[in-house]
Amino acid sequence: MPALIPTDHYGAVIWMGAQAVPVENLVIRAGPVAHMPLTFAGFAGEVHSGLTRPSDSRVLAQHPRGTTIRNVRQLAIVSAEEMALVADELGLEAFDYAWVGASLVIAGIPDFSHVPPSSRLQADNGTTLVVDMENRPCQEPAVTIEKARPGHGKAFKAAAAARRGVTAWVEREGTRAVGMRLRLHIPDQPVWPHLAVARARATK
C-alpha cells in the first residue's frame, strides 16, 4: 500500500487570487489572477510567499513570535461549496473570494476543510501542493466583508467555522490555471487515537 493514496475525488480550480500587500487596518486586498506559476517558495510577489516566514499567534505554543520558521502557509485554499454556505449564512447572494484572501478556490471535493493534513492536491501537469492543516477563521475577512457589504461581515467567524479551507505549500513546482483539475491524495494513516486527550489538555 502506498504511503499516499490517490482518491477518486477531484477538484476543479474555479478562481485564483493573490494578495500583493499585507493586511492594512484589518482589510484584505486581494485580486484575481488567471495563471499562477508556483515555485518552492510559492507564488512570487504574493504576500505569503517565501521558503520561510516569521512565526505568529498560530504557533506561539511552539515558537516565540517572530521566530523564522519553515513556511507551510504559502497558499490559502477554500472550497466553492463551503464558501457558498458561508455566504448563505451571511445573507449574501454572491461571495467575493478576494474577501478571504483565497489563493485557490476549488469545487468538487466534499468536506474540503477537513481533508487530512499532508494530503496532496496534484494537477494533471504534476504540480503538487501539500495540505498543511485546516485554516481557522480570523477577523480580517470579517472586517473586509463588513466594509464591502455593511451588515453582513460581523458573523463571518461563526459562519466560516469548519469551512475556512486549508493552508498549503508547494511540493512540486509548476503552473496552476483556472479550469485545472486537481486530484486529492490522502495519507494512509489512521487518526491518532490520543487526539481527544491532547485536545482536552490544550484547552485547560
Secondary structure, 3 states (H helix, E strand, C coil): CCCEEEEEEEEEEEEEEECCCCCECCECCCEECCEEEEECCECCCCCCCCCEEECCHHHCCCCCCCCEEECCCCEEEEEHHHHHHHHHHHCCCCCCHHHHCCCEEEECCCCHHHCCCCCEEEECCCCEEEEEEECCCCHHHHHHHHHHCCCCCCCHHHHCCCCCCEEEEEEECEEEECCCEEEEEEECCCCCCCHHHHHHHHCC
